[in-house]
Amino acid sequence: MKKHIRLSIQFLVLSLLAFAVIGTFVGSTISSIIVSKNNLEENYLIENQYYAQKLAITTDSLFRNMMKSLTLESEEEEYLTGDSNELYKEVKRTLESTYFFNSVYFVDQTGHIRASAPDRGLEGTAANRIGAKEALKRKYL
């Protein structure tokens, strides 16, 4: 009878040892998966932030170049004339000289379109979009 109890104790000890090893293995595997996932997420977010910053810098540079182009164009003397044909030629030349814009409008101080390229027949109509109103307000404050 004592032998039977001894085998049972050996079996229990071996079972306990096996469960401890299996439990340690499962725990370390789950832990490494969680840590790896967190590291991948963190690296992914850092990489996305880096590319977002580069994109923001590139976009900012593009907008500065657009503004510089428009500022230089606005200093042309042809814009001071009241002749709509001259205004159209200048606006068309501005549109053709750059790939920044798909259309260009000349808007006077009252907010009316004086010339547009390509010609859309908008001359004399009010530029009543929010962006146009804001630009006029900032220009003539």
BELQUI-V550451 format. One record per backbone hydrogen bond with DSSP energy under -1.0 kcal/mol. NH is the residue of the N-H (numbers start at 1). CO is the residue of the C=O. Records with the same first field share a line. If there is no record, write none. Layout:
NH=CO + CO
//
This chain:
5=1
6=2
7=3
8=4
9=5
10=6
11=7
12=8
13=9
14=10
15=11
16=12
17=13
18=14
19=15
20=16
21=17
22=18
23=19
24=20
25=21
26=22
27=23
28=24
29=25
30=26
31=27
32=28
33=29
34=30
35=31
36=32
37=33
38=34
39=35
40=36
41=37
42=38
43=39
44=40
45=41
46=42
47=43
48=44
49=45
50=46
51=47
52=48
53=49
54=50
55=51
56=52
57=53
58=54
59=55
60=56
61=57
62=58
63=59
64=60
65=61
66=62
67=63
68=64
69=65
70=66
71=67
72=68
73=69
74=70
76=73
79=76
80=77
87=83
88=84
89=85
90=86
91=87
92=88
93=89
94=90
95=91
96=92
97=93
104=117
106=115
108=112
111=108
113=125
114=106
115=106
117=104
124=113
125=122
127=111
128=126
133=129
134=130
135=131
136=132
137=133
138=134
139=135
140=136
//
